[in-house]
């Protein structure tokens, strides 16, 4: 004899509608978070460039002391470049030059400084590693997402990245 009873089988899983709703929510959250992540990434790029600039001033200071020659840290704001080199005729003897170009979209603004025609001197470290006075006090690196500032320290002998990021 045949049993006409229907057997009930429990089905585990999600319906197509439930999956569609969850995927829609994930897409919405991702779309809202993407601009914030892009902005954060650009601010980190600016901060990294500022840190590299400060690191270059520290290297120039050490090179001035170790080679016993004046070292110049220079900037070319119109080309978004900066670097270091021995001062004057020492460049031929030492030959320790470095140059960097800022990441795309980052601009450089200066407060103070002395131009020599080819470039603007950010700093000049003397053979005793002291910073000659009268050079750039503040460099602002900026793009449309924010900026970072490289400041001369209160002791007048070093540079640092400002702790405050301007948005």
Buried (B, 14 or more C-beta within 10 A) or exposed (E): EEEEEEEEEEEEEEEEEEEEEEEEEEEEEEEEEEEEEEBEEBBEBBBBBBBBBBEBBEBBBEBBBEBEBBBBBBBBBEEBBBBBBBBEEBBEEBEBEEEBEBBEEBBBEBEEBEEEEEBBBBBBBBBEBBBBEEBBBBBBBBBEBBBBBBBBEEEEEBBBBBEEBEE
